[in-house]
């Protein structure tokens, strides 16, 4: 998944070096992904490396039981970089993603302070 788009995105969108957005990625295997399940651990490692090559940080990656097959928690320098990664991941055809943008308690408190 590493390509020039990822490098360019990192350079363009990494404006605030100290600020990272947090995201929770919920993933479901596609029919293609489950047919090639024996290679899933290697694909996950490759995906994590591609995520980190784009200036992102993987906090945790888990195989889970229930509605989703994987859950990942990560940080990205911007929404644009995160979306670039997710579009690339989805285009491979092995997983479909649902993404949740996450806020710390401190960030949530600052948001609430702005309420009228």
N, C-alpha and C positions, 0 to 999 in steps of 0.2 A: 504493500500500500504506500510505501514511501515514494513520493514523486515531487516534481518541481513545484506543483501547486501547494503542497504542504510547506515547503521551504519558503516560498513567497508569502504565504499566509502568515507564517511565523514572523517574518520580517515586517510585514505591513501592519499587522494587528497587535503586535506586542508593544503597545505604546506605554502602558503603565506596568513596568517590570514587577512591581510588588503586588499588583492586584490580580487575583485569579478568580474566575467564577467556578463554582462547584456544581457538579452535575451528577445525578444518579441515573445510570443507564440500565434500563430493563430490557433484556434481550430474549427473544424466542427463536429457537432453531427453525429454519425453513425445512422443507422436504429435502432439498439439496444438502443442507447442513447435517441432518440426521443420517442421511445415507452415507455420509463420509465422517461419521462420528469418531472413528479411530484416529483421525487426524485433527480433531478438535483441540486437543491440548496445544499442539504446535501452532494451529491457527490463532489461538488465544494469545500465545506468547508473541507471535508476529504482530498481532493487532496492538498489544501493549507497547511493543517497541516502536511501532508507527505512531501511536498516540504520543509517546514521549518525544519522538523525533520532531513533532510539530510544536514543541514547547509546552506540552501538557504534562501533568503529573498524575500517575495512577496511584490512588490511595489504597484501593482494594478491588480484587476481581474474584467473584465467587460463582461456583456452580451451585444451583439451588433446586430444591424440590418445590413444586407448586405450579402456579400459572406461568411463571417465567423459568427459563433454563439457566440464565446467567444474570447476575447483578454486578455492576461495576460502579465504583465511586471514584470520580476523578476531578481534576481541576484543569481549566483551560484559560489561556490568556484573554480570550474573547469569545463571544457567541459565534462569530464568524469562523474562527479556527475550529471550534467544536462542531459546527455544522459541516464544515469541509471534511472533517474526519468521519462524521456519521454518514455523510453521503457516500464517501469512499467505501466505508465498511458495508453499507447496505448494497452497494453496487456489486459486491462480490457474491451476493446471493445466499450466504450461509445463515444469516440472522436478520431479523427485523427488530427495530429498536423503538422504545418509548423513552423519552428523555424528560427528566424532572430537574429543573433548576433549583438548587438548594441554597438556603441562607442559614448562617450561624445564628445563635440566640442573640448575639450582639448586633448583627446586621438587622435582624427582625425587630429588635428594640428601637433601633434608629428609624426604621420605616414607620413603626407605630407612633413614634414621637411626632411625625409629620402630619398625623391625622388632625383634622380640625376639632 
